[in-house]
């Protein structure tokens, strides 16, 4: 039973870890602003909506990061001014508008892969385990 629970846990977590991988370290927006103010951000890519990626320097090592802003990061005058002041290389990326219905299209596929398929596998394992246990009990009874 313990082995079954471990296998099920791994099955449930695997799609999440595979699909949620994103390049670089995640920085909260406030952390990003602090790094810009400290002069540690080398370059930044501002998405038209809220996605922010780039490179910062820490202990003489370049590190990639990603972050998100609540609104249109490319049109945030305070952020743009701060980046200019600190001479950060800025690239404004065109990105598709986020869907108001995130469960349509690719979002629906990800939902299905991450949640529905593992539940179906879990149910299948439980059914097979019960049948095997019944067969074993019948064989032991004879």
ChimeraX commands (.cxc) that place a marker at each C-alpha (Angstrom):
marker #1 position 0.00,0.00,0.00 radius 0.5
marker #1 position 2.86,2.39,0.84 radius 0.5
marker #1 position 4.49,1.71,-2.52 radius 0.5
marker #1 position 1.21,2.49,-4.26 radius 0.5
marker #1 position 0.93,5.82,-2.46 radius 0.5
marker #1 position 4.51,6.76,-3.39 radius 0.5
marker #1 position 3.94,5.86,-7.04 radius 0.5
marker #1 position 0.69,7.82,-7.10 radius 0.5
marker #1 position 2.34,10.86,-5.56 radius 0.5
marker #1 position 5.09,10.76,-8.19 radius 0.5
marker #1 position 2.53,10.36,-10.96 radius 0.5
marker #1 position 0.59,13.36,-9.72 radius 0.5
marker #1 position 3.66,15.59,-9.33 radius 0.5
marker #1 position 5.49,14.71,-12.55 radius 0.5
marker #1 position 3.25,16.61,-15.00 radius 0.5
marker #1 position 3.35,19.69,-12.79 radius 0.5
marker #1 position 7.15,19.75,-12.63 radius 0.5
marker #1 position 7.52,19.12,-16.36 radius 0.5
marker #1 position 5.00,21.72,-17.47 radius 0.5
marker #1 position 5.77,24.44,-14.94 radius 0.5
marker #1 position 9.48,24.68,-15.71 radius 0.5
marker #1 position 10.41,28.19,-16.79 radius 0.5
marker #1 position 13.85,29.55,-17.48 radius 0.5
marker #1 position 15.61,31.34,-14.69 radius 0.5
marker #1 position 14.82,32.21,-11.15 radius 0.5
marker #1 position 11.42,33.64,-10.26 radius 0.5
marker #1 position 11.65,37.10,-8.69 radius 0.5
marker #1 position 8.73,38.84,-7.08 radius 0.5
marker #1 position 8.17,42.22,-8.70 radius 0.5
marker #1 position 9.40,44.02,-5.56 radius 0.5
marker #1 position 12.62,41.96,-5.60 radius 0.5
marker #1 position 13.12,42.86,-9.25 radius 0.5
marker #1 position 12.76,46.58,-8.51 radius 0.5
marker #1 position 15.34,46.28,-5.68 radius 0.5
marker #1 position 17.80,44.57,-8.03 radius 0.5
marker #1 position 17.27,47.32,-10.64 radius 0.5
marker #1 position 17.79,50.05,-8.01 radius 0.5
marker #1 position 20.99,48.31,-6.86 radius 0.5
marker #1 position 22.25,48.32,-10.46 radius 0.5
marker #1 position 22.33,44.53,-10.71 radius 0.5
marker #1 position 20.03,44.11,-13.71 radius 0.5
marker #1 position 21.91,43.93,-17.00 radius 0.5
marker #1 position 19.05,43.48,-19.45 radius 0.5
marker #1 position 15.30,43.13,-19.29 radius 0.5
marker #1 position 12.53,42.02,-21.64 radius 0.5
marker #1 position 9.16,43.57,-20.94 radius 0.5
marker #1 position 6.11,41.79,-22.23 radius 0.5
marker #1 position 3.28,43.90,-23.56 radius 0.5
marker #1 position 1.05,42.62,-20.78 radius 0.5
marker #1 position 2.71,41.42,-17.59 radius 0.5
marker #1 position 5.59,39.01,-18.28 radius 0.5
marker #1 position 9.11,40.22,-17.47 radius 0.5
marker #1 position 12.34,38.30,-18.16 radius 0.5
marker #1 position 15.97,39.23,-18.17 radius 0.5
marker #1 position 19.48,38.85,-16.79 radius 0.5
marker #1 position 20.89,40.12,-13.51 radius 0.5
marker #1 position 24.33,39.88,-11.97 radius 0.5
marker #1 position 24.94,38.38,-8.53 radius 0.5
marker #1 position 28.42,37.63,-7.16 radius 0.5
marker #1 position 29.92,38.18,-10.65 radius 0.5
marker #1 position 27.57,35.52,-12.10 radius 0.5
marker #1 position 24.91,36.27,-14.68 radius 0.5
marker #1 position 21.54,34.75,-13.83 radius 0.5
marker #1 position 18.33,34.62,-15.80 radius 0.5
marker #1 position 15.09,35.62,-14.12 radius 0.5
marker #1 position 11.40,35.87,-14.80 radius 0.5
marker #1 position 8.79,37.95,-13.06 radius 0.5
marker #1 position 5.28,39.28,-13.52 radius 0.5
marker #1 position 3.65,42.64,-13.01 radius 0.5
marker #1 position -0.03,43.20,-12.33 radius 0.5
marker #1 position -0.46,45.42,-15.36 radius 0.5
marker #1 position 1.16,46.37,-18.65 radius 0.5
marker #1 position 4.85,46.30,-17.68 radius 0.5
marker #1 position 5.97,47.78,-21.01 radius 0.5
marker #1 position 3.90,50.91,-20.39 radius 0.5
marker #1 position 4.73,51.41,-16.71 radius 0.5
marker #1 position 6.31,54.90,-16.72 radius 0.5
marker #1 position 7.97,54.47,-13.31 radius 0.5
marker #1 position 9.59,51.18,-14.29 radius 0.5
marker #1 position 10.74,52.53,-17.67 radius 0.5
marker #1 position 12.23,55.64,-16.02 radius 0.5
marker #1 position 14.07,53.54,-13.42 radius 0.5
marker #1 position 15.47,51.25,-16.13 radius 0.5
marker #1 position 16.69,54.25,-18.16 radius 0.5
marker #1 position 18.23,55.83,-15.07 radius 0.5
marker #1 position 20.17,52.62,-14.32 radius 0.5
marker #1 position 21.12,52.15,-18.00 radius 0.5
marker #1 position 19.49,48.75,-18.28 radius 0.5
marker #1 position 19.14,47.33,-21.79 radius 0.5
marker #1 position 15.39,47.15,-22.43 radius 0.5
marker #1 position 13.60,45.04,-25.02 radius 0.5
marker #1 position 9.83,45.30,-25.35 radius 0.5
marker #1 position 8.36,42.03,-26.57 radius 0.5
marker #1 position 5.13,41.57,-28.40 radius 0.5
marker #1 position 3.09,38.91,-26.68 radius 0.5
marker #1 position -0.36,37.61,-27.30 radius 0.5
marker #1 position -3.08,38.91,-25.06 radius 0.5
marker #1 position -3.97,36.50,-22.32 radius 0.5
marker #1 position -7.24,34.77,-22.87 radius 0.5
marker #1 position -10.16,35.69,-20.69 radius 0.5
marker #1 position -10.99,31.99,-20.82 radius 0.5
marker #1 position -7.72,30.31,-19.80 radius 0.5
marker #1 position -9.27,26.85,-19.90 radius 0.5
marker #1 position -9.72,27.01,-23.66 radius 0.5
marker #1 position -7.08,25.75,-26.10 radius 0.5
marker #1 position -3.66,24.91,-24.60 radius 0.5
marker #1 position -4.94,25.63,-21.09 radius 0.5
marker #1 position -7.50,22.87,-21.45 radius 0.5
marker #1 position -4.87,20.40,-22.61 radius 0.5
marker #1 position -2.59,21.27,-19.68 radius 0.5
marker #1 position -5.50,20.90,-17.25 radius 0.5
marker #1 position -6.34,17.52,-18.71 radius 0.5
marker #1 position -2.72,16.28,-18.60 radius 0.5
marker #1 position -1.97,17.64,-15.13 radius 0.5
marker #1 position -5.16,16.71,-13.30 radius 0.5
marker #1 position -7.54,14.42,-15.16 radius 0.5
marker #1 position -5.03,11.84,-16.48 radius 0.5
marker #1 position -3.38,11.25,-13.06 radius 0.5
marker #1 position -6.82,10.82,-11.46 radius 0.5
marker #1 position -7.77,8.25,-14.11 radius 0.5
marker #1 position -4.46,6.43,-13.52 radius 0.5
marker #1 position -5.09,6.51,-9.76 radius 0.5
marker #1 position -8.55,5.00,-10.17 radius 0.5
marker #1 position -7.13,2.32,-12.49 radius 0.5
marker #1 position -4.42,1.39,-9.98 radius 0.5
marker #1 position -6.96,1.14,-7.16 radius 0.5
marker #1 position -9.24,-1.11,-9.26 radius 0.5
marker #1 position -6.36,-3.38,-10.34 radius 0.5
marker #1 position -5.03,-3.60,-6.76 radius 0.5
marker #1 position -8.47,-4.65,-5.46 radius 0.5
marker #1 position -8.84,-7.31,-8.16 radius 0.5
marker #1 position -5.37,-8.70,-7.48 radius 0.5
marker #1 position -6.12,-8.82,-3.73 radius 0.5
marker #1 position -9.39,-10.72,-4.38 radius 0.5
marker #1 position -7.58,-13.24,-6.60 radius 0.5
marker #1 position -4.88,-13.73,-3.94 radius 0.5
marker #1 position -7.52,-14.28,-1.22 radius 0.5
marker #1 position -9.35,-16.82,-3.41 radius 0.5
marker #1 position -6.12,-18.70,-4.09 radius 0.5
marker #1 position -5.20,-18.70,-0.39 radius 0.5
marker #1 position -8.67,-19.96,0.51 radius 0.5
marker #1 position -8.40,-23.06,-1.70 radius 0.5
marker link #1:1,2 radius 0.2
marker link #1:2,3 radius 0.2
marker link #1:3,4 radius 0.2
marker link #1:4,5 radius 0.2
marker link #1:5,6 radius 0.2
marker link #1:6,7 radius 0.2
marker link #1:7,8 radius 0.2
marker link #1:8,9 radius 0.2
marker link #1:9,10 radius 0.2
marker link #1:10,11 radius 0.2
marker link #1:11,12 radius 0.2
marker link #1:12,13 radius 0.2
marker link #1:13,14 radius 0.2
marker link #1:14,15 radius 0.2
marker link #1:15,16 radius 0.2
marker link #1:16,17 radius 0.2
marker link #1:17,18 radius 0.2
marker link #1:18,19 radius 0.2
marker link #1:19,20 radius 0.2
marker link #1:20,21 radius 0.2
marker link #1:21,22 radius 0.2
marker link #1:22,23 radius 0.2
marker link #1:23,24 radius 0.2
marker link #1:24,25 radius 0.2
marker link #1:25,26 radius 0.2
marker link #1:26,27 radius 0.2
marker link #1:27,28 radius 0.2
marker link #1:28,29 radius 0.2
marker link #1:29,30 radius 0.2
marker link #1:30,31 radius 0.2
marker link #1:31,32 radius 0.2
marker link #1:32,33 radius 0.2
marker link #1:33,34 radius 0.2
marker link #1:34,35 radius 0.2
marker link #1:35,36 radius 0.2
marker link #1:36,37 radius 0.2
marker link #1:37,38 radius 0.2
marker link #1:38,39 radius 0.2
marker link #1:39,40 radius 0.2
marker link #1:40,41 radius 0.2
marker link #1:41,42 radius 0.2
marker link #1:42,43 radius 0.2
marker link #1:43,44 radius 0.2
marker link #1:44,45 radius 0.2
marker link #1:45,46 radius 0.2
marker link #1:46,47 radius 0.2
marker link #1:47,48 radius 0.2
marker link #1:48,49 radius 0.2
marker link #1:49,50 radius 0.2
marker link #1:50,51 radius 0.2
marker link #1:51,52 radius 0.2
marker link #1:52,53 radius 0.2
marker link #1:53,54 radius 0.2
marker link #1:54,55 radius 0.2
marker link #1:55,56 radius 0.2
marker link #1:56,57 radius 0.2
marker link #1:57,58 radius 0.2
marker link #1:58,59 radius 0.2
marker link #1:59,60 radius 0.2
marker link #1:60,61 radius 0.2
marker link #1:61,62 radius 0.2
marker link #1:62,63 radius 0.2
marker link #1:63,64 radius 0.2
marker link #1:64,65 radius 0.2
marker link #1:65,66 radius 0.2
marker link #1:66,67 radius 0.2
marker link #1:67,68 radius 0.2
marker link #1:68,69 radius 0.2
marker link #1:69,70 radius 0.2
marker link #1:70,71 radius 0.2
marker link #1:71,72 radius 0.2
marker link #1:72,73 radius 0.2
marker link #1:73,74 radius 0.2
marker link #1:74,75 radius 0.2
marker link #1:75,76 radius 0.2
marker link #1:76,77 radius 0.2
marker link #1:77,78 radius 0.2
marker link #1:78,79 radius 0.2
marker link #1:79,80 radius 0.2
marker link #1:80,81 radius 0.2
marker link #1:81,82 radius 0.2
marker link #1:82,83 radius 0.2
marker link #1:83,84 radius 0.2
marker link #1:84,85 radius 0.2
marker link #1:85,86 radius 0.2
marker link #1:86,87 radius 0.2
marker link #1:87,88 radius 0.2
marker link #1:88,89 radius 0.2
marker link #1:89,90 radius 0.2
marker link #1:90,91 radius 0.2
marker link #1:91,92 radius 0.2
marker link #1:92,93 radius 0.2
marker link #1:93,94 radius 0.2
marker link #1:94,95 radius 0.2
marker link #1:95,96 radius 0.2
marker link #1:96,97 radius 0.2
marker link #1:97,98 radius 0.2
marker link #1:98,99 radius 0.2
marker link #1:99,100 radius 0.2
marker link #1:100,101 radius 0.2
marker link #1:101,102 radius 0.2
marker link #1:102,103 radius 0.2
marker link #1:103,104 radius 0.2
marker link #1:104,105 radius 0.2
marker link #1:105,106 radius 0.2
marker link #1:106,107 radius 0.2
marker link #1:107,108 radius 0.2
marker link #1:108,109 radius 0.2
marker link #1:109,110 radius 0.2
marker link #1:110,111 radius 0.2
marker link #1:111,112 radius 0.2
marker link #1:112,113 radius 0.2
marker link #1:113,114 radius 0.2
marker link #1:114,115 radius 0.2
marker link #1:115,116 radius 0.2
marker link #1:116,117 radius 0.2
marker link #1:117,118 radius 0.2
marker link #1:118,119 radius 0.2
marker link #1:119,120 radius 0.2
marker link #1:120,121 radius 0.2
marker link #1:121,122 radius 0.2
marker link #1:122,123 radius 0.2
marker link #1:123,124 radius 0.2
marker link #1:124,125 radius 0.2
marker link #1:125,126 radius 0.2
marker link #1:126,127 radius 0.2
marker link #1:127,128 radius 0.2
marker link #1:128,129 radius 0.2
marker link #1:129,130 radius 0.2
marker link #1:130,131 radius 0.2
marker link #1:131,132 radius 0.2
marker link #1:132,133 radius 0.2
marker link #1:133,134 radius 0.2
marker link #1:134,135 radius 0.2
marker link #1:135,136 radius 0.2
marker link #1:136,137 radius 0.2
marker link #1:137,138 radius 0.2
marker link #1:138,139 radius 0.2
marker link #1:139,140 radius 0.2
marker link #1:140,141 radius 0.2
marker link #1:141,142 radius 0.2
view
